[in-house]
């Protein structure tokens, strides 16, 4: 992985891109945050931070970040919401799963900029003051983890799995939870937890 | 990840202008200075790996409003390119009239990735060849034209046996594209001079001597839709892989049949996991036409589908496996109740 600013060739390409795209009907990020209807004068300068407003667990969060920042890194490094875990950082393990709107996604492959204006729900947003979410309680009741590193992603994924209607059988749960890897192999207990919580979640 | 300039396109014209303006003549699409961002599941991944190095990203997700419809019109189908894999897979009418599409999508990736990834992005996904994905391997004709191919005499168990060249044996990894091939789908492309339609089969290019050029799409062009003529309820997607879920195909087959009482009127067969591009097995199809189906015929068709296959040290097993997948997919399609 590289954080260098690229070769001479790509520096030239970048100028060409910015010059070529200037004046087209695109909404620049900084201006978009400031004024929704603003037209692009020039694309965002990659060397400058970008202002972005994220909606996380019902709260509005204003950040000034590098355009490369993923939702996962915005959550963990900028908002100190470290419940979402970084496993592979390539969309393969599911440890970083969050809900965007009502959809489960891998936050490591989602740019924070691309999630602007959408409601993000993380593991920290599930419990109310006195009560765990039924899926959190079910994971405890069924001992559905050992080391716990994959658990926040498993729980976020499991809630969506139930709401999608994919928790009707053990086979369905296993198929539709396959994007969440558990290296402790707590799978039988995870399936049991999802089965336990499903009726309560479907009741609303 | 290298720095990039991010822009959000609010309409198709702005999107293709931004992508096209940055394009230098004769640049392969995969190396274009500006890349479109849809679901991001390939692009962001490959940018983190430093395999893709765009200076600019044009976020086309705002176009989803006009480009994500799932429309069954007359006896045909039109799918917007920004429709999410998960939404198309779960669509009741798609499941009923085009099971090969629904199942190719359901058996791909994970629930999270299917929620993110779009149909257009899915067909544009890059190979999973480990020598391509790891930039510390110097020899990759796809990444660095003329540098050689580390897979050729490396660990090539996952690599292609059909459509290979002496420059590249990287497998086309997707599933949905095979369904489109089997359904003789068309692809609609939006560029600066408007939209054009062409057979989906003309989108992907076999590696030949230019494995860095993967499609006929030009920088500044976007896939805006796919369309299929007719209903294909007798269609199957069968996928063999190393684990039961969430894995790329070792071998897959998309089969669409028009058959009655065991006699095949029309047959289309596409192969995945075994070829450098979504592969149409035309010679195999021809053997089925007008014939009464039985297991012997299935075997001859499967043999024909792999007649040109060339295995290497670790992937020759795919030829035997692929034949069984084709035969079984045909058996399933012939006997399915519709």
Interface residues (C-beta under 8 A of the other chain):
Chain A: X1 X2 X3 X4 X5 X6 X10 X13 X14 X16 X17 X18 X20 X21 X24 X25 X26 X27 X28 X29 X32 X40 X43 X44 X45 X46 X47 X50 X66 X67 X68 X70 X89 X90 X91 X94 X97 X103 X104 X105 X106 X109 X110 X111 X113 X114 X157 X160 X161 X164 X166 X174 X175 X176 X177 X178 X179 X180
Chain B: X1 X2 X3 X4 X5 X6 X7 X8 X9 X10 X11 X13 X14 X17 X18 X21 X22 X24 X33 X34 X37 X40 X41 X44 X45 X48 X49 X50 X53 X55 X56 X57 X58 X59 X61 X86 X90 X109 X110 X111 X112 X113 X115 X116 X244 X245 X246
